[in-house]
Amino acid sequence: MDSLETELDRARELDVGELADAIEAIGFECTRCGACCKSEDGCGDGSSTDESDPEPHTATVFPDEIRRLQEAGDYDFRDVARPMPYGIEATPDGPQGETFEWALQTDACGDCTFYEETDGTGACTVHEDRPLICETYPFSVALGGTSQPMGEAVDTEGMVRAHECEGLGRDISRDDAEDLAAALKERAVRELQEAIGVRENYEPTDVEGVVVHDSEGQKRPDGTEL
């Protein structure tokens, strides 16, 4: 397996033009269906979910993206992000465990807290400041250490992977493909930089509750450092 540093070098060498070619070949136009912003089986009627419902929507967000969203809307940390649930267990004493990423906060139905829908048309209330994972969906690149959002790829072209989305296969302009490709390259680089930072700053902890290890160190669920 290649090292994270090797994969980071590969990410930095990605050709935006070639990524744009691949995106054009696959095709994409956002239909604003909201599927990528919602829990697979959310409330539907706006009522609260119960314990039998699926896991809520998860979208990875970097520490600096959390701060940008906080500043954009004067939000508290926990209005924006929550610990990624993987590695955390519910116990009689409350959630316990360690995780290595932050996810965008969700509402009672498991949908992204920044998603709103009117007459079946979705919208992002922080669109201009949305994280790279949202800006680049439904695409990813085939590099070790980079994420594969929303399950396995349903289409591939060169280094580009396309994931489940009803907007796939639609015409996309060259300018939009290049903008998307540039963001996709940036995300690949950032994901690998974050992974390296997590590894370099990791310290074992022996404290009660939930700990998030990110590239800046060890934090509580409210973003405060241990």
VEXVEXDO-761952 format. One line per 10 residues: number of its first residue (from 1); their letters; for each residue x negated, y negated, z of N, C-alpha, C, O. Coordinates in steps of 0.05 Angstrom, whole numbers, plus 5000, padded with zeros to 4 digits. Layout:
BEGIN
NUM> a> X Y Z X Y Z X Y Z X Y Z; ... $
***
This chain:
BEGIN
1> mdsleteldr> 4983 5024 5000 5000 5000 5000 4982 4975 5000 4963 4973 5015; 4989 4956 4983 4974 4931 4982 4979 4915 5007 5000 4917 5020; 4958 4900 5015 4961 4883 5039 4979 4860 5033 4984 4853 5010; 4989 4847 5055 5006 4823 5051 4990 4801 5037 5001 4786 5021; 4964 4799 5043 4948 4779 5030 4946 4783 5000 4947 4764 4985; 4943 4809 4992 4942 4815 4964 4968 4808 4950 4969 4797 4928; 4990 4815 4964 5017 4809 4953 5021 4779 4951 5034 4769 4932; 5011 4764 4971 5013 4735 4970 4998 4723 4946 5008 4705 4933; 4974 4734 4940 4959 4725 4916 4976 4731 4891 4976 4714 4873; 4988 4754 4890 5005 4761 4867 5029 4742 4864 5036 4733 4842 $
11> areldvgela> 5041 4735 4887 5063 4716 4887 5055 4689 4876 5069 4676 4861; 5032 4680 4885 5022 4654 4876 5015 4653 4846 5015 4632 4834; 5010 4677 4835 5003 4678 4807 5027 4683 4789 5024 4685 4764; 5051 4686 4801 5075 4691 4784 5078 4668 4764 5074 4644 4772; 5085 4674 4740 5089 4654 4719 5118 4646 4719 5136 4662 4713; 5124 4620 4724 5151 4611 4726 5165 4615 4699 5189 4621 4698; 5151 4610 4676 5163 4614 4650 5172 4643 4646 5193 4647 4635; 5156 4662 4654 5163 4690 4651 5187 4697 4669 5204 4712 4661; 5187 4686 4693 5210 4691 4711 5235 4679 4698 5257 4691 4700; 5233 4656 4687 5256 4643 4674 5265 4659 4650 5289 4662 4645 $
21> daieaigfec> 5246 4671 4635 5254 4688 4612 5271 4712 4622 5291 4719 4610; 5262 4723 4645 5277 4746 4656 5304 4738 4665 5324 4753 4661; 5306 4715 4678 5332 4706 4688 5351 4700 4665 5375 4706 4666; 5340 4688 4643 5356 4684 4619 5366 4710 4607 5389 4712 4599; 5348 4730 4607 5355 4756 4595 5378 4769 4611 5396 4782 4599; 5377 4767 4637 5397 4779 4654 5423 4762 4653 5445 4773 4651; 5420 4736 4655 5442 4718 4654 5455 4714 4681 5458 4733 4697; 5463 4689 4686 5476 4683 4712 5489 4656 4712 5478 4636 4702; 5513 4655 4724 5526 4630 4730 5543 4635 4755 5558 4654 4757; 5539 4617 4775 5554 4620 4800 5583 4615 4795 5591 4595 4783 $
31> trcgacckse> 5600 4634 4804 5629 4631 4800 5643 4620 4826 5667 4616 4826; 5627 4615 4846 5636 4604 4872 5657 4623 4884 5676 4614 4896; 5652 4649 4881 5670 4669 4893 5666 4671 4923 5683 4679 4938; 5641 4664 4932 5635 4664 4961 5627 4692 4971 5622 4694 4995; 5625 4712 4954 5618 4739 4964 5591 4740 4978 5587 4755 4997; 5572 4723 4969 5545 4724 4980 5544 4708 5007 5523 4708 5020; 5566 4695 5014 5567 4679 5038 5584 4691 5060 5585 4681 5083; 5598 4713 5053 5617 4724 5071 5611 4752 5080 5596 4767 5066; 5621 4760 5103 5620 4787 5112 5635 4804 5092 5655 4795 5080; 5627 4829 5087 5639 4845 5067 5669 4849 5072 5685 4848 5053 $
41> dgcgdgsstd> 5677 4852 5097 5705 4855 5104 5712 4836 5127 5716 4845 5149; 5712 4810 5121 5717 4791 5142 5746 4789 5150 5762 4807 5144; 5753 4768 5164 5780 4765 5174 5801 4763 5153 5823 4775 5155; 5795 4748 5132 5815 4744 5111 5835 4723 5119 5840 4704 5104; 5848 4727 5142 5869 4708 5151 5859 4688 5171 5874 4672 5181; 5832 4688 5176 5821 4669 5194 5821 4677 5223 5812 4662 5240; 5832 4700 5229 5833 4710 5257 5806 4722 5264 5790 4727 5247; 5801 4726 5290 5776 4736 5299 5773 4766 5292 5793 4780 5290; 5749 4775 5288 5744 4803 5283 5743 4818 5309 5742 4806 5331; 5744 4844 5308 5741 4861 5331 5716 4878 5328 5702 4876 5308 $
51> esdpephtat> 5711 4895 5348 5685 4910 5348 5684 4930 5326 5662 4940 5320; 5706 4937 5313 5706 4957 5292 5698 4945 5265 5693 4960 5245; 5696 4918 5263 5689 4906 5238 5660 4909 5231 5644 4915 5248; 5653 4907 5205 5626 4911 5196 5608 4889 5208 5617 4869 5219; 5582 4893 5204 5563 4873 5213 5567 4847 5198 5575 4848 5174; 5563 4824 5210 5567 4799 5196 5547 4794 5174 5526 4808 5173; 5553 4775 5157 5535 4766 5136 5508 4759 5148 5506 4746 5169; 5487 4766 5134 5460 4759 5143 5445 4747 5120 5443 4758 5098; 5433 4723 5125 5416 4710 5105 5392 4699 5120 5395 4683 5138; 5369 4708 5112 5344 4700 5125 5338 4670 5122 5341 4659 5100 $
61> vfpdeirrlq> 5330 4658 5144 5323 4629 5143 5297 4625 5158 5292 4636 5179; 5279 4609 5146 5252 4604 5157 5255 4583 5179 5273 4567 5179; 5236 4582 5198 5237 4563 5220 5239 4534 5210 5255 4518 5222; 5224 4526 5190 5225 4498 5181 5252 4493 5167 5261 4470 5167; 5264 4513 5154 5290 4509 5142 5311 4505 5163 5330 4489 5159; 5308 4518 5186 5327 4514 5209 5325 4485 5217 5346 4472 5221; 5301 4474 5220 5298 4447 5229 5309 4427 5209 5322 4407 5216; 5306 4433 5183 5316 4416 5162 5347 4415 5163 5359 4393 5160; 5359 4438 5168 5388 4439 5170 5398 4424 5195 5418 4411 5195; 5383 4427 5217 5390 4413 5242 5390 4383 5237 5409 4369 5245 $
71> eagdydfrdv> 5369 4373 5224 5367 4344 5219 5388 4335 5199 5398 4312 5202; 5395 4351 5180 5414 4343 5159 5442 4338 5171 5456 4321 5162; 5449 4355 5191 5476 4352 5202 5477 4347 5231 5499 4348 5243; 5454 4340 5244 5453 4335 5272 5464 4359 5288 5480 4356 5306; 5455 4383 5280 5464 4407 5292 5445 4416 5315 5422 4409 5314; 5456 4431 5334 5439 4445 5353 5428 4470 5339 5438 4479 5319; 5406 4480 5350 5392 4503 5338 5412 4526 5334 5413 4538 5312; 5428 4532 5354 5445 4556 5352 5470 4551 5334 5484 4570 5327; 5474 4526 5326 5495 4520 5305 5485 4530 5278 5501 4536 5260; 5458 4531 5275 5446 4536 5249 5437 4566 5246 5442 4578 5226 $
81> arpmpygiea> 5425 4576 5267 5412 4603 5265 5417 4620 5288 5425 4611 5310; 5414 4646 5284 5416 4667 5305 5394 4687 5300 5384 4689 5277; 5387 4702 5320 5367 4724 5315 5378 4744 5295 5401 4752 5297; 5361 4753 5277 5369 4774 5259 5376 4799 5276 5361 4806 5294; 5399 4811 5272 5409 4832 5290 5392 4858 5291 5394 4873 5310; 5376 4862 5270 5362 4888 5269 5341 4889 5292 5324 4871 5294; 5342 4910 5308 5324 4913 5331 5337 4904 5357 5324 4907 5378; 5361 4893 5356 5374 4884 5380 5397 4903 5387 5412 4911 5370; 5399 4910 5413 5420 4928 5422 5438 4915 5442 5429 4899 5459; 5463 4922 5441 5482 4912 5462 5479 4930 5486 5480 4955 5484 $
91> tpdgpqgetf> 5476 4918 5509 5474 4933 5535 5494 4921 5555 5504 4899 5550; 5499 4935 5577 5516 4924 5598 5506 4897 5608 5522 4881 5619; 5480 4892 5606 5468 4867 5615 5466 4846 5593 5453 4826 5597; 5478 4852 5570 5477 4833 5548 5458 4843 5526 5445 4864 5530; 5455 4829 5504 5437 4837 5482 5408 4839 5492 5399 4822 5507; 5394 4859 5482 5366 4863 5489 5351 4872 5465 5361 4886 5448; 5326 4863 5463 5309 4873 5442 5292 4851 5428 5294 4828 5436; 5277 4860 5409 5259 4842 5394 5266 4844 5364 5272 4865 5354; 5265 4821 5351 5269 4820 5322 5249 4801 5310 5235 4787 5324; 5247 4801 5283 5225 4787 5270 5234 4766 5249 5218 4757 5233 $
101> ewalqtdacg> 5260 4760 5250 5271 4740 5231 5294 4725 5244 5306 4734 5264; 5300 4702 5232 5324 4687 5238 5344 4690 5216 5336 4693 5192; 5369 4691 5222 5391 4691 5202 5408 4666 5206 5410 4655 5228; 5420 4658 5184 5439 4636 5186 5462 4644 5205 5470 4667 5206; 5471 4624 5220 5493 4629 5239 5518 4637 5225 5523 4629 5202; 5535 4653 5238 5561 4661 5227 5584 4653 5245 5580 4647 5269; 5608 4653 5233 5631 4646 5249 5644 4672 5260 5632 4694 5258; 5667 4670 5272 5680 4693 5286 5687 4715 5266 5691 4738 5274; 5689 4708 5240 5696 4728 5220 5671 4741 5207 5674 4759 5191; 5647 4732 5215 5623 4742 5204 5614 4728 5179 5594 4736 5167 $
111> dctfyeetdg> 5628 4707 5171 5620 4691 5147 5599 4671 5155 5598 4663 5179; 5583 4661 5136 5564 4640 5141 5579 4616 5152 5600 4608 5141; 5569 4604 5173 5583 4582 5186 5584 4557 5168 5600 4539 5173; 5567 4556 5147 5567 4533 5129 5584 4538 5104 5584 4522 5086; 5599 4560 5104 5616 4566 5081 5644 4557 5086 5655 4561 5107; 5656 4545 5065 5684 4538 5067 5697 4545 5040 5684 4546 5019; 5723 4551 5041 5737 4560 5017 5764 4546 5015 5778 4543 5034; 5770 4536 4991 5795 4523 4985 5808 4536 4961 5796 4535 4939; 5832 4547 4964 5846 4560 4942 5829 4580 4927 5829 4581 4903; 5813 4595 4943 5797 4616 4931 5770 4608 4919 5755 4624 4909 $
121> tgactvhedr> 5764 4581 4920 5739 4571 4910 5721 4565 4934 5728 4549 4951; 5697 4576 4934 5679 4573 4956 5661 4548 4952 5656 4539 4930; 5651 4539 4975 5632 4516 4975 5614 4518 4999 5621 4528 5020; 5589 4508 4995 5569 4507 5017 5569 4479 5027 5564 4460 5012; 5573 4475 5053 5574 4449 5064 5546 4436 5068 5544 4413 5075; 5525 4453 5064 5498 4442 5066 5483 4449 5041 5459 4455 5041; 5496 4447 5018 5486 4456 4993 5459 4444 4986 5441 4458 4977; 5455 4418 4991 5430 4405 4984 5407 4414 5002 5383 4412 4994; 5413 4425 5025 5392 4434 5044 5393 4464 5049 5381 4473 5068; 5406 4478 5032 5409 4507 5036 5382 4521 5034 5364 4512 5020 $
131> plicetypfs> 5379 4543 5049 5354 4558 5049 5348 4570 5022 5365 4573 5005; 5323 4577 5017 5314 4589 4992 5328 4615 4986 5334 4621 4963; 5335 4631 5006 5349 4656 5002 5376 4651 4988 5385 4667 4971; 5389 4629 4995 5414 4622 4983 5411 4610 4956 5426 4615 4937; 5390 4593 4953 5385 4579 4928 5378 4599 4905 5384 4593 4882; 5366 4621 4912 5357 4640 4892 5375 4665 4888 5370 4680 4870; 5395 4668 4905 5412 4691 4902 5426 4690 4875 5435 4668 4867; 5429 4712 4860 5426 4740 4868 5399 4752 4859 5398 4776 4854; 5378 4737 4857 5353 4747 4847 5332 4751 4868 5332 4738 4889; 5313 4769 4863 5289 4773 4879 5267 4781 4860 5272 4787 4837 $
141> valggtsqpm> 5243 4782 4871 5220 4792 4855 5209 4818 4867 5211 4822 4891; 5198 4834 4849 5189 4861 4857 5161 4859 4868 5142 4868 4855; 5158 4849 4892 5132 4848 4906 5135 4859 4934 5156 4855 4947; 5116 4874 4943 5117 4884 4970 5116 4862 4990 5102 4842 4986; 5132 4864 5011 5133 4842 5031 5154 4821 5025 5157 4803 5041; 5168 4823 5003 5190 4804 4997 5216 4818 5000 5218 4843 4997; 5237 4803 5007 5263 4815 5014 5279 4823 4989 5275 4812 4968; 5297 4842 4993 5316 4851 4973 5344 4845 4983 5355 4863 4996; 5355 4822 4978 5381 4815 4990 5404 4831 4980 5405 4839 4957; 5423 4836 4998 5449 4849 4991 5445 4875 4976 5458 4880 4956 $
151> geavdtegmv> 5427 4892 4987 5425 4919 4976 5407 4922 4952 5392 4903 4945; 5408 4945 4939 5390 4951 4917 5397 4935 4892 5419 4925 4889; 5377 4933 4875 5381 4918 4850 5401 4932 4831 5401 4957 4830; 5417 4917 4817 5435 4928 4797 5426 4922 4769 5437 4933 4750; 5405 4906 4766 5393 4900 4740 5365 4891 4744 5358 4880 4765; 5347 4897 4725 5319 4889 4727 5310 4879 4700 5319 4887 4679; 5290 4861 4701 5277 4850 4677 5250 4841 4686 5247 4821 4699; 5229 4856 4678 5202 4850 4686 5200 4851 4717 5207 4871 4729; 5190 4829 4729 5187 4828 4758 5212 4820 4772 5214 4821 4797; 5233 4812 4757 5257 4802 4769 5278 4824 4774 5283 4841 4757 $
161> raheceglgr> 5290 4823 4798 5311 4841 4805 5337 4825 4809 5336 4803 4822; 5359 4835 4800 5385 4822 4804 5402 4840 4821 5404 4864 4817; 5415 4827 4841 5431 4842 4860 5461 4836 4856 5468 4818 4841; 5477 4852 4869 5506 4851 4864 5517 4823 4864 5514 4808 4884; 5530 4815 4842 5542 4788 4840 5559 4787 4815 5550 4796 4793; 5583 4776 4817 5601 4775 4794 5591 4755 4773 5601 4754 4751; 5572 4737 4781 5562 4717 4762 5541 4727 4743 5533 4713 4725; 5531 4752 4747 5511 4763 4730 5522 4767 4702 5545 4773 4698; 5504 4765 4682 5511 4770 4654 5523 4746 4640 5531 4748 4617; 5525 4723 4653 5536 4699 4642 5513 4681 4631 5490 4683 4640 $
171> disrddaedl> 5519 4665 4611 5499 4647 4599 5488 4628 4620 5502 4618 4637; 5462 4623 4618 5449 4603 4636 5430 4586 4618 5417 4597 4601; 5430 4560 4623 5413 4542 4607 5384 4547 4614 5377 4557 4636; 5366 4539 4596 5338 4542 4601 5329 4525 4625 5313 4534 4642; 5339 4501 4627 5332 4484 4650 5340 4497 4676 5325 4497 4695; 5365 4507 4677 5374 4520 4702 5358 4545 4708 5352 4551 4731; 5351 4560 4687 5335 4585 4691 5307 4578 4702 5297 4592 4719; 5295 4556 4692 5269 4548 4702 5270 4538 4730 5252 4543 4746; 5291 4523 4737 5294 4514 4765 5297 4537 4784 5285 4538 4805; 5313 4557 4775 5318 4580 4792 5292 4597 4794 5286 4607 4816 $
181> aaalkeravr> 5277 4599 4772 5252 4614 4772 5232 4601 4791 5217 4614 4805; 5230 4574 4791 5211 4560 4808 5218 4565 4838 5201 4569 4854; 5244 4564 4844 5253 4569 4871 5248 4598 4879 5241 4604 4902; 5251 4616 4860 5246 4645 4865 5217 4650 4872 5210 4665 4890; 5199 4637 4856 5170 4639 4862 5164 4628 4890 5149 4640 4905; 5175 4604 4895 5170 4592 4921 5179 4610 4944 5165 4612 4964; 5203 4622 4941 5213 4640 4962 5194 4664 4966 5189 4671 4989; 5185 4676 4944 5167 4698 4946 5142 4691 4962 5133 4706 4979; 5130 4668 4955 5107 4658 4970 5113 4654 4999 5098 4662 5017; 5135 4640 5004 5143 4634 5032 5148 4658 5049 5141 4660 5072 $
191> elqeaigvre> 5161 4678 5037 5167 4703 5052 5141 4717 5060 5139 4727 5083; 5122 4717 5042 5097 4731 5049 5081 4714 5069 5068 4725 5087; 5081 4688 5066 5068 4671 5086 5080 4675 5114 5066 4676 5134; 5107 4676 5115 5120 4681 5140 5113 4708 5152 5108 4710 5176; 5112 4728 5135 5105 4755 5145 5077 4756 5156 5072 4768 5177; 5058 4742 5143 5031 4741 5153 5030 4726 5179 5016 4733 5198; 5045 4703 5180 5046 4688 5205 5057 4703 5228 5048 4701 5251; 5078 4719 5223 5090 4735 5244 5069 4755 5254 5066 4759 5278; 5056 4768 5236 5035 4788 5244 5013 4775 5260 5005 4786 5280; 5004 4751 5251 4981 4739 5265 4988 4727 5292 4971 4725 5310 $
201> nyeptdvegv> 5013 4720 5295 5022 4707 5320 5037 4726 5339 5046 4718 5360; 5039 4751 5331 5054 4770 5347 5040 4775 5374 5016 4780 5375; 5056 4774 5395 5046 4782 5422 5067 4799 5435 5091 4791 5435; 5060 4823 5446 5080 4839 5460 5092 4823 5482 5079 4808 5496; 5118 4828 5487 5132 4814 5508 5145 4834 5527 5152 4856 5518; 5149 4826 5551 5162 4843 5571 5181 4826 5587 5178 4822 5611; 5202 4816 5573 5221 4798 5586 5249 4808 5580 5253 4823 5560; 5268 4800 5596 5296 4808 5592 5308 4792 5569 5300 4769 5564; 5327 4804 5556 5341 4790 5535 5330 4794 5508 5316 4814 5502; 5335 4775 5490 5327 4777 5462 5303 4759 5457 5302 4736 5466 $
211> vvhdsegqkr> 5284 4769 5442 5260 4754 5434 5258 4755 5403 5260 4776 5391; 5254 4732 5391 5249 4731 5362 5220 4724 5358 5210 4703 5367; 5206 4741 5343 5178 4736 5335 5179 4723 5307 5186 4737 5288; 5171 4698 5304 5169 4686 5278 5141 4676 5274 5123 4681 5291; 5136 4662 5252 5108 4654 5246 5098 4633 5265 5074 4626 5265; 5115 4622 5282 5107 4601 5301 5103 4612 5329 5095 4598 5347; 5110 4638 5333 5106 4650 5360 5131 4665 5369 5147 4674 5353; 5134 4667 5395 5156 4682 5408 5177 4662 5418 5170 4642 5431; 5202 4667 5411 5223 4648 5418 5248 4662 5429 5253 4685 5424; 5263 4647 5444 5289 4655 5454 5310 4650 5432 5304 4636 5412 $
221> pdgtel> 5334 4661 5435 5354 4658 5414 5362 4628 5408 5373 4622 5387; 5356 4611 5428 5362 4582 5423 5339 4567 5411 5340 4543 5408; 5318 4582 5402 5296 4570 5389 5274 4560 5407 5253 4551 5397; 5278 4560 5433 5257 4552 5451 5235 4573 5453 5240 4597 5452; 5210 4563 5456 5187 4581 5458 5185 4594 5485 5192 4582 5506; 5176 4619 5486 5172 4633 5511 5149 4620 5526 5142 4629 5548 $
***
